Amino acid sequence: MEDQNKNLILALVLSTLVIIVWTFLFPPEAQAPATLDAVQEQQDATAPVTDTTTGGIAAPADAVANEPATEAPRVTIQTPELSGTISLLGGRIDDLKLTQYHETIDDSSPTVTLLSPSGTPDAYFASFGWAAVDGVAADAVPGPDTLWTVEDGETLTPETPVTLAYDNGAGQIFRTTISVDDKYMFSVDQSVENTGAAAVSLRPYGLLRQEGMPSDLQNFFILHEGLVRMTDGTLEEVKYKNMVDFAVDPNEGTNAERQDVTSAGWIGYTDHYWMTTLIPDQSVPFRSTAKYFPSRDIFQAEAVQEPQSVAPGATASVTTQLFAGAKEWETIGDYEKAGVTGFIDSIDWGWFFFLTKPIFWVLHHLNLLIGNMGFAIIGLTFFLKLLVLPLAYKSYVSMARMKELQPEMEKLKERSGDDKAALQTGMMKLYKENKVNPAAGCLPILIQIPIFFSLYKVIFVTLELRHAPWIGWIQDLSAPDPSSILNLFGLLPYATPGITSPFHIISLGVLPILLGISMWLQQRLNPAPADATQKMIFAWMPWVFMFMLGRFASGLVLYWITNNTITFTQQYLIMRSHGAKPDVFGNIKGTFSRKKGEPVAANSGKKPKGK
């Protein structure tokens, strides 16, 4: 029994240390908010110029800051999921809101803004253009600052595309036809008509430009925010802060990483719940380039396609898709089925993807079946416990047998006295003869740790948990329990302490308190250990976890409470079926009535008679 307690304590301590590391050693990095003056001081980049040595896109030259794109004429975007405008300056898709998502759980709060014009805070936009290779001047091709005209269409909707045109006056007429589906995918068809007397060669490209780091970065190590791209089936993720450290690429003239994609690739930027991605034709090669311009603090992602040779009188065209929207699992999965290779991996599944993916799949379908994400989490917990039931059964049977051996253990201790070697030898012999594994009690906890972390990842990163209600006061399972014991859970007219308050850590809600109680009750299946150190650790463990997990997502705490309740029931029934009779109420009573130094009988909460 002593070895079992040591192993159990070791597992508990290890799990506690891991959570402490997660919570305290990797806190979110404080970000100074960007001021409007600082944003306005940033200079916009000009259109890319020709890199004649490689036929690619060279680094843009510094230029005087352009007029804000908001002053150029605009075309309206209106779909069931999106609203915004396209600026005719550069044909920029730079004003985009997600109409079905709000900044808070209050439906009257502003809708989420994904893209913003240059010159505004958190400026972020997509633009499509051409780079000169041969037969045309670098300043005669359209780029991010070219002023286009509307040739066809007034409002971009799923039923009505819009065509923009630009005549360079040197024999080439450029057109960009933009269409959009009823979700988040734009299709951008770029064409060039050569009316000149000589052939020309150009490279079409699409770019995403982020002016400065986003001000709402989470900066939490479990979450990826920054560059995400697929290159020939290989996923790459680079955080914004690591893009700053890119080596200077002489072909690009700035900090950059270039990759030549044979096929099956895309590139873009992702944050907690939203993403913007350039997706060229998956069957043709292109150049995937990620850049950082230190002088202007600009992050840029480019998809540069192969040179298009256009003979006099001929026309060449290419199509690039632009995903700009919410990382909805079903929507992204549908785009992957439609041909976007590995697109579902744009969701940050983490190192335990082999657990997080199936866990979310089950959770998602349970939610579709039940219609409530909180009850779906409870259902998922039952499902996971059913999967590990064979191992749990063996563990609880072993624990029941250990209790049966307790009298023999006590006799062995008396015979061995202070001879610890003899005691260990005798215990191993006793375990072997009775086919008992003293480490079996650790199995449920060791299995639980990766499941717990995987579920934590799922709840933290997946959009479907954002603002998902359960019951009553729990209206966002991705956020901590908003209730607080400090105002009697809303009965008193006092505001709860904010996150910067030193009292925030003790501002526990209903769910964290239930978590502590469920762990405490689970311990009461067995009498407290006789060893004083073990006894102290066991006594404090539920309440330590209560405070540590108190500010975790409500969905995760709900899972832990459900898991504890199921574990308690399983262990109680299995121990009873093997002859052990846990005296839960006696152990609870003994916890409060026991005097210091008085032992407790193995299967009873009653005090032994006095000496």
C-alpha positions in Angstrom: 0.0 0.0 0.0 2.9 2.3 0.8 4.4 1.8 -2.7 1.0 2.4 -4.2 0.6 5.7 -2.4 4.1 6.8 -3.4 3.4 6.1 -7.1 0.1 7.8 -6.9 1.6 10.8 -5.2 4.4 10.9 -7.8 1.8 11.0 -10.6 -0.2 13.7 -8.9 2.8 15.8 -8.3 4.1 15.4 -11.9 0.7 16.4 -13.3 0.6 19.4 -10.9 4.1 20.5 -12.0 3.1 20.3 -15.6 0.1 22.5 -15.0 2.1 24.9 -13.0 4.6 25.2 -15.8 1.8 25.8 -18.3 0.1 28.4 -16.1 3.0 30.3 -14.5 6.3 29.7 -16.4 4.7 30.6 -19.8 2.5 33.6 -19.1 1.2 35.7 -22.0 3.7 38.3 -23.0 2.6 41.8 -22.4 2.3 43.8 -25.6 2.4 47.5 -25.7 -0.6 48.8 -27.7 0.3 50.4 -30.9 -0.5 54.2 -30.9 -2.3 55.8 -33.8 0.7 58.1 -34.4 3.0 55.1 -34.7 0.7 53.5 -37.2 0.5 56.6 -39.3 4.2 57.0 -39.3 4.6 53.6 -41.1 5.4 53.9 -44.7 3.5 51.8 -47.2 5.5 49.6 -49.6 5.3 50.3 -53.3 4.4 47.7 -55.9 7.1 44.9 -56.3 9.7 45.6 -58.9 11.3 43.1 -61.3 14.1 40.9 -60.1 15.7 40.3 -63.4 18.2 37.8 -62.1 15.6 35.3 -60.9 12.4 36.4 -62.6 10.8 36.7 -59.1 9.5 39.4 -56.9 12.2 41.6 -55.4 11.9 43.7 -52.3 9.8 46.8 -52.7 11.6 50.1 -52.6 11.0 52.7 -49.9 8.5 55.4 -51.0 6.7 58.4 -49.7 3.6 57.2 -47.7 0.6 56.9 -50.0 -2.8 58.2 -49.3 -4.9 55.9 -47.1 -6.8 53.4 -49.2 -10.0 54.6 -47.5 -9.9 57.7 -49.8 -10.0 55.7 -53.0 -13.3 54.6 -54.6 -14.7 51.4 -53.3 -16.8 48.4 -54.3 -19.2 46.9 -51.7 -18.9 43.3 -50.5 -22.1 41.6 -49.2 -22.5 37.9 -48.5 -24.3 35.9 -45.8 -21.0 35.7 -43.8 -19.1 38.8 -44.9 -19.5 42.5 -45.3 -17.0 45.2 -46.4 -15.5 46.9 -49.4 -12.8 46.6 -52.0 -10.6 49.6 -52.6 -9.8 50.5 -56.2 -6.3 51.5 -55.0 -4.4 48.3 -55.7 -7.7 46.4 -55.9 -7.2 45.8 -52.2 -9.6 43.6 -50.3 -9.0 45.6 -47.1 -12.3 46.2 -45.4 -13.8 42.9 -44.2 -16.1 42.0 -41.3 -17.4 38.6 -40.2 -21.2 39.3 -39.8 -21.9 36.1 -37.8 -19.3 36.7 -35.1 -19.3 39.4 -32.4 -16.4 40.6 -30.3 -18.1 39.5 -27.1 -21.0 37.3 -26.1 -23.3 40.3 -26.3 -25.0 40.3 -29.7 -25.1 44.1 -29.6 -21.2 44.2 -29.6 -19.4 45.0 -32.8 -18.8 42.3 -35.4 -15.3 40.9 -35.8 -13.1 42.9 -38.1 -10.7 40.7 -40.1 -9.2 43.2 -42.7 -8.5 46.9 -42.3 -7.2 49.6 -44.7 -3.7 50.8 -44.7 -3.2 53.8 -42.4 -5.6 52.4 -39.8 -4.7 50.5 -36.6 -4.0 46.8 -37.3 -4.0 47.5 -41.1 -4.2 44.2 -42.9 -5.2 43.6 -46.5 -4.9 41.3 -49.6 -3.9 42.6 -53.0 -3.2 41.0 -56.4 -0.9 42.2 -59.2 1.8 41.5 -61.7 5.6 41.6 -61.8 7.4 42.5 -64.9 9.9 39.9 -66.2 10.6 40.8 -69.9 9.2 43.1 -72.6 7.4 45.5 -70.2 8.6 48.2 -67.8 8.5 47.6 -64.0 6.3 50.6 -63.5 3.8 49.6 -66.2 2.4 46.6 -64.3 -0.3 46.9 -61.6 0.7 46.6 -58.0 -0.7 47.3 -54.5 -0.9 51.1 -55.3 -2.3 51.0 -58.8 -5.7 52.8 -59.3 -8.1 50.4 -61.0 -11.5 51.1 -62.6 -14.7 49.1 -62.3 -15.4 47.4 -65.7 -18.3 45.3 -64.6 -20.4 44.8 -61.5 -21.4 47.1 -58.7 -21.6 44.9 -55.6 -19.7 41.7 -54.9 -22.1 39.0 -53.8 -22.1 35.2 -54.3 -24.3 35.8 -57.4 -22.5 38.9 -58.9 -18.8 39.0 -59.4 -16.9 42.2 -60.0 -14.3 43.0 -62.7 -11.6 45.6 -62.3 -9.5 46.9 -65.2 -6.2 48.7 -65.7 -4.8 49.9 -69.0 -1.0 50.7 -68.7 -1.0 52.7 -71.9 1.9 50.6 -73.2 -0.1 47.8 -75.0 -1.3 45.7 -72.0 -4.8 45.7 -70.5 -5.0 44.0 -67.1 -8.3 42.7 -65.6 -9.0 41.2 -62.2 -12.4 39.4 -61.8 -13.3 38.8 -58.2 -16.0 36.3 -57.1 -17.0 34.9 -53.7 -19.0 32.0 -52.4 -21.5 32.0 -49.6 -18.9 31.4 -46.9 -15.3 32.8 -46.9 -13.6 31.9 -50.2 -12.8 34.5 -52.8 -11.7 33.5 -56.4 -9.5 36.1 -58.1 -9.0 35.6 -61.8 -6.1 37.7 -63.1 -5.7 38.2 -66.8 -3.6 40.3 -69.2 -4.4 41.1 -72.8 -1.4 42.0 -74.9 -2.4 44.6 -77.6 1.2 45.5 -78.2 3.5 44.6 -81.1 5.9 42.4 -79.0 5.6 39.5 -76.6 5.7 40.2 -72.9 6.5 38.0 -69.9 5.0 38.7 -66.5 4.5 36.9 -63.1 1.1 37.2 -61.4 1.1 37.2 -57.6 -1.2 37.7 -54.6 0.0 39.1 -51.3 -1.2 39.6 -47.8 0.2 42.5 -45.9 0.0 43.0 -42.1 1.2 46.4 -40.9 2.8 45.7 -37.6 2.0 42.8 -35.2 -1.7 42.5 -34.5 -2.6 44.3 -31.2 -4.8 41.5 -30.0 -2.3 38.7 -30.1 -2.8 36.1 -27.3 1.0 35.4 -27.1 0.2 32.1 -25.4 2.6 29.3 -26.2 -0.1 26.7 -26.7 -1.6 28.8 -29.6 0.0 29.5 -32.9 -0.4 33.0 -34.3 1.5 34.1 -37.4 2.5 32.6 -40.7 1.0 29.3 -41.7 1.7 27.6 -45.0 1.6 24.3 -46.8 4.5 23.3 -49.1 4.1 20.1 -51.1 2.1 18.6 -48.3 4.3 19.8 -45.4 2.8 22.2 -42.9 5.0 25.1 -41.6 4.1 27.5 -38.7 6.2 30.6 -37.9 5.2 33.0 -35.2 5.3 36.8 -36.0 8.1 37.3 -33.5 10.2 34.6 -35.3 9.6 36.2 -38.7 11.4 39.2 -37.5 14.5 37.0 -37.3 14.4 35.8 -40.9 17.8 36.1 -42.6 18.1 38.8 -45.3 17.4 37.2 -48.7 19.4 38.9 -51.4 16.8 38.1 -54.0 14.1 39.8 -51.9 16.2 42.6 -50.4 14.7 42.1 -46.9 14.2 39.5 -44.2 12.5 36.6 -46.1 12.1 32.9 -46.5 11.3 31.6 -50.0 10.0 28.2 -50.9 9.4 26.8 -54.4 6.2 24.7 -54.3 5.8 22.0 -56.9 2.1 21.6 -56.2 -0.3 21.4 -53.3 0.4 24.5 -51.3 -0.9 27.7 -49.8 0.3 30.6 -47.5 -1.2 33.0 -45.2 -1.6 34.3 -41.6 -3.7 32.9 -38.8 -4.6 34.0 -35.3 -6.8 32.5 -32.6 -10.0 32.0 -34.5 -9.6 33.7 -37.9 -7.3 33.2 -40.9 -6.4 34.7 -44.3 -4.8 32.5 -46.9 -3.7 32.7 -50.5 -4.4 29.4 -52.4 -3.0 29.2 -55.9 -4.1 26.4 -58.3 -3.1 23.2 -56.5 -1.8 21.6 -59.7 0.8 24.2 -60.7 4.0 25.3 -59.2 4.4 28.7 -57.5 6.8 30.5 -55.1 5.7 30.8 -51.5 7.5 33.8 -49.8 7.2 35.1 -46.3 8.8 38.6 -45.7 9.4 41.1 -43.0 10.3 44.7 -43.7 12.1 46.1 -40.6 12.0 49.8 -41.8 8.2 49.7 -42.0 7.4 46.9 -39.6 5.4 45.1 -42.3 4.7 41.4 -42.4 4.0 40.1 -45.9 3.1 36.7 -47.4 3.2 36.2 -51.2 2.1 33.5 -53.6 4.1 34.3 -56.9 3.2 32.2 -59.9 5.2 31.1 -62.9 5.9 33.6 -65.6 3.2 34.1 -68.2 4.5 34.7 -71.8 1.8 36.6 -73.7 2.2 37.0 -77.5 0.9 40.0 -79.4 -2.9 39.7 -79.6 -3.0 36.9 -76.9 -4.4 36.8 -73.4 -3.1 34.9 -70.4 -4.9 34.3 -67.1 -4.5 32.6 -63.7 -6.8 32.1 -60.8 -5.9 32.3 -57.1 -8.3 31.7 -54.2 -8.3 33.8 -51.1 -9.7 32.4 -47.9 -10.6 35.2 -45.5 -12.8 34.2 -42.6 -13.4 32.0 -39.5 -11.7 28.7 -38.9 -14.8 26.7 -38.8 -14.0 23.0 -38.8 -16.7 21.9 -41.2 -16.2 24.8 -43.6 -12.4 24.3 -43.8 -13.0 20.6 -44.1 -15.3 21.2 -47.1 -12.6 23.3 -48.8 -10.1 20.6 -48.2 -12.5 18.1 -49.9 -12.8 20.5 -52.7 -9.1 20.4 -53.4 -7.2 22.6 -50.9 -4.5 20.1 -49.7 -4.2 19.7 -46.0 -6.4 22.7 -45.3 -7.8 21.2 -42.1 -4.3 21.4 -40.6 -4.5 25.2 -40.6 -6.3 24.7 -37.3 -3.6 24.4 -34.7 -4.1 20.8 -33.5 -0.7 20.8 -31.7 1.8 18.0 -31.0 -1.0 15.7 -29.8 -2.9 16.0 -33.1 -3.5 12.2 -33.1 -5.6 12.9 -30.0 -6.9 16.4 -30.6 -8.4 15.7 -34.0 -10.5 12.6 -33.0 -11.5 14.2 -29.7 -12.8 17.3 -31.5 -14.5 15.1 -34.1 -16.4 13.2 -31.4 -17.2 16.5 -29.6 -18.4 18.2 -32.7 -20.8 15.4 -33.6 -22.1 15.0 -30.1 -22.9 18.7 -30.2 -24.8 18.3 -33.4 -26.7 15.4 -31.8 -27.4 17.1 -28.4 -27.5 20.7 -29.5 -25.5 21.9 -26.5 -21.7 22.0 -26.3 -21.6 21.7 -22.5 -23.7 18.5 -22.5 -21.5 17.4 -25.5 -18.4 17.7 -23.2 -20.2 15.6 -20.6 -21.0 13.0 -23.3 -17.4 13.1 -24.5 -16.2 12.4 -21.0 -18.4 9.3 -20.8 -17.1 8.2 -24.2 -13.4 8.6 -23.2 -14.0 6.8 -19.9 -15.6 3.9 -21.7 -12.5 3.7 -24.0 -10.1 3.4 -21.1 -12.4 1.3 -18.9 -10.4 -2.0 -19.4 -7.2 -0.4 -18.1 -9.2 1.4 -15.3 -10.8 -1.9 -14.4 -7.5 -3.6 -14.0 -6.2 -0.7 -11.9 -9.1 -0.6 -9.6 -9.0 -4.4 -9.2 -5.4 -4.1 -8.2 -6.2 -1.4 -5.7 -8.9 -3.6 -4.2 -6.4 -6.4 -3.9 -3.9 -4.1 -2.3 -6.5 -3.3 0.4 -7.0 -7.0 1.0 -3.3 -7.3 1.5 -3.2 -4.5 4.1 -3.3 -6.9 7.1 -0.4 -8.9 5.7 1.5 -5.7 5.0 1.1 -4.7 8.7 2.4 -8.0 9.9 5.4 -7.8 7.5 6.3 -4.4 8.8 6.2 -5.7 12.4 8.5 -8.6 11.5 10.9 -6.5 9.5 11.3 -3.8 12.1 13.9 -1.3 10.9 15.3 -3.6 8.2 14.1 -1.7 5.1 15.7 -4.1 2.7 13.9 -7.1 4.2 10.7 -5.1 4.1 11.1 -4.3 0.4 11.9 -7.9 -0.4 9.0 -9.2 1.5 6.6 -6.7 -0.1 7.8 -7.7 -3.6 7.3 -11.4 -2.8 3.8 -10.7 -1.4 2.9 -8.7 -4.5 4.2 -11.5 -6.8 2.4 -14.3 -4.9 -0.9 -12.4 -5.1 -0.4 -11.1 -8.6 -0.7 -7.5 -7.6 0.9 -4.6 -9.5 1.7 -1.8 -7.0 2.0 0.7 -9.8 -1.4 -0.1 -11.3 -3.1 2.7 -9.3 -1.2 5.3 -11.4 -2.5 4.1 -14.7 -5.8 6.1 -14.7 -3.9 9.3 -13.8 -1.1 8.7 -16.4 -3.7 8.1 -19.1 -5.7 11.1 -18.0 -2.8 13.6 -18.4 -2.5 13.5 -22.2 -6.3 13.4 -22.6 -6.6 16.4 -20.3 -4.0 18.4 -22.3 -5.5 17.4 -25.6 -9.0 18.5 -24.5 -7.4 21.7 -23.2 -6.0 22.3 -26.6 -9.3 21.6 -28.3 -11.3 23.9 -26.1 -8.7 26.7 -26.3 -8.1 26.8 -30.1 -11.3 25.6 -31.8 -13.8 28.2 -32.9 -16.8 26.0 -32.1 -16.2 26.5 -28.3 -16.0 30.3 -28.6 -19.0 31.9 -27.0 -20.7 28.4 -26.7 -23.2 28.4 -23.8 -24.0 25.5 -21.5 -26.6 26.4 -18.8 -27.5 29.4 -16.6 -24.5 31.6 -16.0 -22.1 29.6 -18.2 -22.5 31.4 -21.5 -19.0 30.9 -22.9 -17.4 27.5 -22.4 -14.0 28.8 -23.7 -13.9 31.4 -20.9 -13.5 30.9 -17.1 -16.5 30.5 -14.9 -17.7 34.2 -14.5 -19.3 33.6 -11.0 -17.5 34.4 -7.8 -17.6 33.3 -4.2 -16.6 36.8 -3.2 -20.1 38.2 -4.1 -21.9 35.0 -3.2 -22.2 34.1 -6.9 -24.1 37.3 -7.8 -26.3 37.5 -4.8 -24.4 40.5 -3.5 -24.3 43.7 -5.6 -20.5 43.8 -5.9 -18.4 43.5 -9.0 -15.9 40.6 -9.0 -12.1 41.4 -8.9 -10.6 42.0 -12.3 -7.7 39.9 -13.7 -5.2 42.5 -12.5 -6.5 42.3 -8.9 -4.5 40.4 -6.3 -7.8 38.9 -5.2 -8.5 37.5 -8.6 -7.0 34.1 -7.8 -9.4 33.6 -4.9 -12.4 34.8 -6.9 -13.6 31.2 -7.5 -16.7 30.3 -9.4 -19.2 27.5 -8.9 -17.5 25.1 -11.3 -14.0 25.3 -9.7 -15.4 24.8 -6.2 -17.3 21.7 -7.5 -14.1 20.5 -9.0 -12.3 20.7 -5.6 -15.2 19.0 -3.9 -15.3 16.2 -6.5 -11.6 15.5 -6.1 -11.9 15.5 -2.3 -14.8 13.1 -2.4 -12.9 10.8 -4.7 -10.1 10.7 -2.1 -12.6 9.6 0.6 -12.9 6.2 -1.0 -9.9 5.3 1.0 -8.8 6.3 4.5 -6.1 8.9 4.8 -2.5 7.4 4.7 -0.9 6.9 8.0 2.3 8.6 6.9 2.1 12.3 7.9 3.7 13.6 4.6 1.4 11.6 2.4 -1.6 12.6 4.5 -0.7 16.3 4.1 -0.3 16.0 0.3 -3.5 14.2 -0.1 -5.3 16.7 2.1 -4.1 19.7 0.1 -4.3 18.3 -3.5 -8.0 18.9 -4.3 -7.8 22.5 -3.1 -4.5 23.2 -4.9 -6.2 21.9 -8.2 -9.3 24.0 -7.4 -7.3 27.2 -7.4 -4.9 26.2 -10.3 -7.8 25.3 -12.6 -10.1 28.0 -11.4 -9.2 30.3 -14.2 -9.2 27.7 -16.9 -11.9 27.5 -19.5 -15.3 26.4 -18.1 -15.5 23.6 -20.6 -12.3 22.1 -19.3 -13.4 22.4 -15.6 -16.7 20.8 -16.6 -14.9 17.9 -18.1 -12.7 17.4 -15.0 -15.7 17.4 -12.7 -17.5 14.9 -14.9 -14.4 12.7 -15.1 -14.0 12.8 -11.3 -17.6 11.8 -10.8 -17.4 8.9 -13.2 -14.1 7.7 -11.7 -15.6 7.8 -8.2 -18.5 5.7 -9.3 -16.4 3.2 -11.2 -13.9 2.7 -8.4 -16.6 2.3 -5.8 -18.5 -0.3 -7.8 -15.4 -2.3 -8.8 -14.0 -2.3 -5.2 -17.4 -3.5 -3.9 -17.5 -6.2 -6.5 -14.2 -7.6 -5.2 -15.1 -7.7 -1.6 -13.7 -4.3 -0.5 -16.3 -2.0 1.2 -15.2 1.6 1.0 -16.6 3.4 4.0 -17.0 6.8 2.2 -19.2 8.4 4.9 -17.0 7.0 7.7 -13.9 8.4 6.0 -15.6 11.8 5.6 -16.6 11.8 9.2 -13.2 10.8 10.2 -11.7 13.7 8.3 -13.5 16.2 10.5 -13.5 14.3 13.8 -10.1 12.7 13.9 -7.7 13.9 16.5 -4.1 14.5 15.8 -2.0 11.3 16.0 -5.0 8.9 16.0 -5.0 6.3 13.2 -8.1 5.2 11.3 -9.2 1.6 10.8 -8.6 0.4 7.2 -12.3 0.1 6.2 -14.0 2.4 8.7 -14.3 6.1 9.3 -14.7 5.4 13.1 -12.0 6.1 15.6 -10.4 3.1 17.3 -11.1 2.7 21.0 -8.8 4.4 23.3 -5.8 2.8 24.9 
